[in-house]
Amino acid sequence: MWAALPRWAYTDLDIGGVIIQEGEMVLLGLAHANVDPHLVGDHQGFDVTREANRHLTFGHGKHFCAGAPLARLELDVLFARVVQRFPGLTLAVPLNELEPRDNLLTGGLNALPVTW
């Protein structure tokens, strides 16, 4: 299953030679939103050492998530505390055994088995 958000063009657009007429619906495919090599480099997975990039995780423009600053703060605190509390935290299965959750708009994993 591929998640997509419907949006309607407010004006005629030419995007890479494709003409989108005012009022036409465009489906924004989320599966590829944050994997453009120009944005994330060669490594498309989660990388805590990655420098800031122009991802679309919290939306864009008038659809930008109002809770994004709180979510970022929560993640900063979470990662700092998890590393402090469980310094030996490691993945309990090989990386290729992780199963992506493809039935929800938010994605994620079906499970994340870890040991510490």
MODELLER restraints for C-alpha pairs under 7 A, 6 or more apart:
rsr = mdl.restraints
at = mdl.atoms
rsr.add(forms.Gaussian(group=physical.xy_distance, feature=features.Distance(at['CA:1:A'], at['CA:102:A']), mean=5.84, stdev=0.5))
rsr.add(forms.Gaussian(group=physical.xy_distance, feature=features.Distance(at['CA:1:A'], at['CA:103:A']), mean=6.24, stdev=0.5))
rsr.add(forms.Gaussian(group=physical.xy_distance, feature=features.Distance(at['CA:2:A'], at['CA:31:A']), mean=6.50, stdev=0.5))
rsr.add(forms.Gaussian(group=physical.xy_distance, feature=features.Distance(at['CA:3:A'], at['CA:29:A']), mean=6.11, stdev=0.5))
rsr.add(forms.Gaussian(group=physical.xy_distance, feature=features.Distance(at['CA:3:A'], at['CA:30:A']), mean=5.72, stdev=0.5))
rsr.add(forms.Gaussian(group=physical.xy_distance, feature=features.Distance(at['CA:3:A'], at['CA:31:A']), mean=6.57, stdev=0.5))
rsr.add(forms.Gaussian(group=physical.xy_distance, feature=features.Distance(at['CA:3:A'], at['CA:105:A']), mean=5.49, stdev=0.5))
rsr.add(forms.Gaussian(group=physical.xy_distance, feature=features.Distance(at['CA:4:A'], at['CA:27:A']), mean=5.64, stdev=0.5))
rsr.add(forms.Gaussian(group=physical.xy_distance, feature=features.Distance(at['CA:4:A'], at['CA:28:A']), mean=5.10, stdev=0.5))
rsr.add(forms.Gaussian(group=physical.xy_distance, feature=features.Distance(at['CA:4:A'], at['CA:29:A']), mean=4.40, stdev=0.5))
rsr.add(forms.Gaussian(group=physical.xy_distance, feature=features.Distance(at['CA:4:A'], at['CA:30:A']), mean=5.60, stdev=0.5))
rsr.add(forms.Gaussian(group=physical.xy_distance, feature=features.Distance(at['CA:5:A'], at['CA:27:A']), mean=5.45, stdev=0.5))
rsr.add(forms.Gaussian(group=physical.xy_distance, feature=features.Distance(at['CA:5:A'], at['CA:28:A']), mean=5.03, stdev=0.5))
rsr.add(forms.Gaussian(group=physical.xy_distance, feature=features.Distance(at['CA:5:A'], at['CA:29:A']), mean=6.74, stdev=0.5))
rsr.add(forms.Gaussian(group=physical.xy_distance, feature=features.Distance(at['CA:6:A'], at['CA:25:A']), mean=6.42, stdev=0.5))
rsr.add(forms.Gaussian(group=physical.xy_distance, feature=features.Distance(at['CA:6:A'], at['CA:26:A']), mean=5.80, stdev=0.5))
rsr.add(forms.Gaussian(group=physical.xy_distance, feature=features.Distance(at['CA:6:A'], at['CA:27:A']), mean=4.60, stdev=0.5))
rsr.add(forms.Gaussian(group=physical.xy_distance, feature=features.Distance(at['CA:6:A'], at['CA:28:A']), mean=6.33, stdev=0.5))
rsr.add(forms.Gaussian(group=physical.xy_distance, feature=features.Distance(at['CA:7:A'], at['CA:25:A']), mean=5.56, stdev=0.5))
rsr.add(forms.Gaussian(group=physical.xy_distance, feature=features.Distance(at['CA:7:A'], at['CA:26:A']), mean=5.27, stdev=0.5))
rsr.add(forms.Gaussian(group=physical.xy_distance, feature=features.Distance(at['CA:7:A'], at['CA:27:A']), mean=6.28, stdev=0.5))
rsr.add(forms.Gaussian(group=physical.xy_distance, feature=features.Distance(at['CA:8:A'], at['CA:23:A']), mean=5.49, stdev=0.5))
rsr.add(forms.Gaussian(group=physical.xy_distance, feature=features.Distance(at['CA:8:A'], at['CA:24:A']), mean=5.46, stdev=0.5))
rsr.add(forms.Gaussian(group=physical.xy_distance, feature=features.Distance(at['CA:8:A'], at['CA:25:A']), mean=4.37, stdev=0.5))
rsr.add(forms.Gaussian(group=physical.xy_distance, feature=features.Distance(at['CA:8:A'], at['CA:26:A']), mean=5.95, stdev=0.5))
rsr.add(forms.Gaussian(group=physical.xy_distance, feature=features.Distance(at['CA:9:A'], at['CA:21:A']), mean=6.85, stdev=0.5))
rsr.add(forms.Gaussian(group=physical.xy_distance, feature=features.Distance(at['CA:9:A'], at['CA:22:A']), mean=4.97, stdev=0.5))
rsr.add(forms.Gaussian(group=physical.xy_distance, feature=features.Distance(at['CA:9:A'], at['CA:23:A']), mean=5.05, stdev=0.5))
rsr.add(forms.Gaussian(group=physical.xy_distance, feature=features.Distance(at['CA:9:A'], at['CA:24:A']), mean=5.64, stdev=0.5))
rsr.add(forms.Gaussian(group=physical.xy_distance, feature=features.Distance(at['CA:9:A'], at['CA:25:A']), mean=6.51, stdev=0.5))
rsr.add(forms.Gaussian(group=physical.xy_distance, feature=features.Distance(at['CA:10:A'], at['CA:22:A']), mean=5.28, stdev=0.5))
rsr.add(forms.Gaussian(group=physical.xy_distance, feature=features.Distance(at['CA:10:A'], at['CA:23:A']), mean=6.08, stdev=0.5))
rsr.add(forms.Gaussian(group=physical.xy_distance, feature=features.Distance(at['CA:11:A'], at['CA:21:A']), mean=6.70, stdev=0.5))
rsr.add(forms.Gaussian(group=physical.xy_distance, feature=features.Distance(at['CA:11:A'], at['CA:22:A']), mean=4.28, stdev=0.5))
rsr.add(forms.Gaussian(group=physical.xy_distance, feature=features.Distance(at['CA:12:A'], at['CA:20:A']), mean=5.67, stdev=0.5))
rsr.add(forms.Gaussian(group=physical.xy_distance, feature=features.Distance(at['CA:12:A'], at['CA:21:A']), mean=4.44, stdev=0.5))
rsr.add(forms.Gaussian(group=physical.xy_distance, feature=features.Distance(at['CA:12:A'], at['CA:22:A']), mean=4.63, stdev=0.5))
rsr.add(forms.Gaussian(group=physical.xy_distance, feature=features.Distance(at['CA:13:A'], at['CA:19:A']), mean=5.72, stdev=0.5))
rsr.add(forms.Gaussian(group=physical.xy_distance, feature=features.Distance(at['CA:13:A'], at['CA:20:A']), mean=5.04, stdev=0.5))
rsr.add(forms.Gaussian(group=physical.xy_distance, feature=features.Distance(at['CA:13:A'], at['CA:21:A']), mean=6.43, stdev=0.5))
rsr.add(forms.Gaussian(group=physical.xy_distance, feature=features.Distance(at['CA:14:A'], at['CA:20:A']), mean=6.30, stdev=0.5))
rsr.add(forms.Gaussian(group=physical.xy_distance, feature=features.Distance(at['CA:33:A'], at['CA:56:A']), mean=6.43, stdev=0.5))
rsr.add(forms.Gaussian(group=physical.xy_distance, feature=features.Distance(at['CA:34:A'], at['CA:55:A']), mean=5.53, stdev=0.5))
rsr.add(forms.Gaussian(group=physical.xy_distance, feature=features.Distance(at['CA:34:A'], at['CA:56:A']), mean=6.36, stdev=0.5))
rsr.add(forms.Gaussian(group=physical.xy_distance, feature=features.Distance(at['CA:35:A'], at['CA:44:A']), mean=5.38, stdev=0.5))
rsr.add(forms.Gaussian(group=physical.xy_distance, feature=features.Distance(at['CA:39:A'], at['CA:53:A']), mean=5.98, stdev=0.5))
rsr.add(forms.Gaussian(group=physical.xy_distance, feature=features.Distance(at['CA:39:A'], at['CA:54:A']), mean=6.29, stdev=0.5))
rsr.add(forms.Gaussian(group=physical.xy_distance, feature=features.Distance(at['CA:40:A'], at['CA:53:A']), mean=6.72, stdev=0.5))
rsr.add(forms.Gaussian(group=physical.xy_distance, feature=features.Distance(at['CA:58:A'], at['CA:64:A']), mean=5.71, stdev=0.5))
rsr.add(forms.Gaussian(group=physical.xy_distance, feature=features.Distance(at['CA:58:A'], at['CA:65:A']), mean=5.23, stdev=0.5))
rsr.add(forms.Gaussian(group=physical.xy_distance, feature=features.Distance(at['CA:58:A'], at['CA:68:A']), mean=6.21, stdev=0.5))
rsr.add(forms.Gaussian(group=physical.xy_distance, feature=features.Distance(at['CA:59:A'], at['CA:65:A']), mean=6.12, stdev=0.5))
rsr.add(forms.Gaussian(group=physical.xy_distance, feature=features.Distance(at['CA:86:A'], at['CA:116:A']), mean=6.17, stdev=0.5))
rsr.add(forms.Gaussian(group=physical.xy_distance, feature=features.Distance(at['CA:88:A'], at['CA:116:A']), mean=4.83, stdev=0.5))
rsr.add(forms.Gaussian(group=physical.xy_distance, feature=features.Distance(at['CA:89:A'], at['CA:114:A']), mean=6.69, stdev=0.5))
rsr.add(forms.Gaussian(group=physical.xy_distance, feature=features.Distance(at['CA:89:A'], at['CA:115:A']), mean=5.68, stdev=0.5))
rsr.add(forms.Gaussian(group=physical.xy_distance, feature=features.Distance(at['CA:89:A'], at['CA:116:A']), mean=4.27, stdev=0.5))
rsr.add(forms.Gaussian(group=physical.xy_distance, feature=features.Distance(at['CA:90:A'], at['CA:114:A']), mean=5.56, stdev=0.5))
rsr.add(forms.Gaussian(group=physical.xy_distance, feature=features.Distance(at['CA:90:A'], at['CA:115:A']), mean=5.47, stdev=0.5))
rsr.add(forms.Gaussian(group=physical.xy_distance, feature=features.Distance(at['CA:90:A'], at['CA:116:A']), mean=6.23, stdev=0.5))
rsr.add(forms.Gaussian(group=physical.xy_distance, feature=features.Distance(at['CA:91:A'], at['CA:113:A']), mean=6.18, stdev=0.5))
rsr.add(forms.Gaussian(group=physical.xy_distance, feature=features.Distance(at['CA:91:A'], at['CA:114:A']), mean=4.45, stdev=0.5))
rsr.add(forms.Gaussian(group=physical.xy_distance, feature=features.Distance(at['CA:91:A'], at['CA:115:A']), mean=6.32, stdev=0.5))
rsr.add(forms.Gaussian(group=physical.xy_distance, feature=features.Distance(at['CA:92:A'], at['CA:113:A']), mean=5.24, stdev=0.5))
rsr.add(forms.Gaussian(group=physical.xy_distance, feature=features.Distance(at['CA:92:A'], at['CA:114:A']), mean=4.48, stdev=0.5))
rsr.add(forms.Gaussian(group=physical.xy_distance, feature=features.Distance(at['CA:92:A'], at['CA:115:A']), mean=5.54, stdev=0.5))
rsr.add(forms.Gaussian(group=physical.xy_distance, feature=features.Distance(at['CA:93:A'], at['CA:113:A']), mean=6.64, stdev=0.5))
rsr.add(forms.Gaussian(group=physical.xy_distance, feature=features.Distance(at['CA:98:A'], at['CA:109:A']), mean=6.93, stdev=0.5))
rsr.add(forms.Gaussian(group=physical.xy_distance, feature=features.Distance(at['CA:99:A'], at['CA:109:A']), mean=5.68, stdev=0.5))
rsr.add(forms.Gaussian(group=physical.xy_distance, feature=features.Distance(at['CA:99:A'], at['CA:110:A']), mean=5.74, stdev=0.5))
rsr.add(forms.Gaussian(group=physical.xy_distance, feature=features.Distance(at['CA:100:A'], at['CA:107:A']), mean=6.99, stdev=0.5))
rsr.add(forms.Gaussian(group=physical.xy_distance, feature=features.Distance(at['CA:100:A'], at['CA:108:A']), mean=5.87, stdev=0.5))
rsr.add(forms.Gaussian(group=physical.xy_distance, feature=features.Distance(at['CA:100:A'], at['CA:109:A']), mean=4.37, stdev=0.5))
rsr.add(forms.Gaussian(group=physical.xy_distance, feature=features.Distance(at['CA:100:A'], at['CA:110:A']), mean=6.02, stdev=0.5))
rsr.add(forms.Gaussian(group=physical.xy_distance, feature=features.Distance(at['CA:101:A'], at['CA:107:A']), mean=5.24, stdev=0.5))
rsr.add(forms.Gaussian(group=physical.xy_distance, feature=features.Distance(at['CA:101:A'], at['CA:108:A']), mean=5.29, stdev=0.5))
rsr.add(forms.Gaussian(group=physical.xy_distance, feature=features.Distance(at['CA:101:A'], at['CA:109:A']), mean=4.74, stdev=0.5))
rsr.add(forms.Gaussian(group=physical.xy_distance, feature=features.Distance(at['CA:101:A'], at['CA:110:A']), mean=5.18, stdev=0.5))
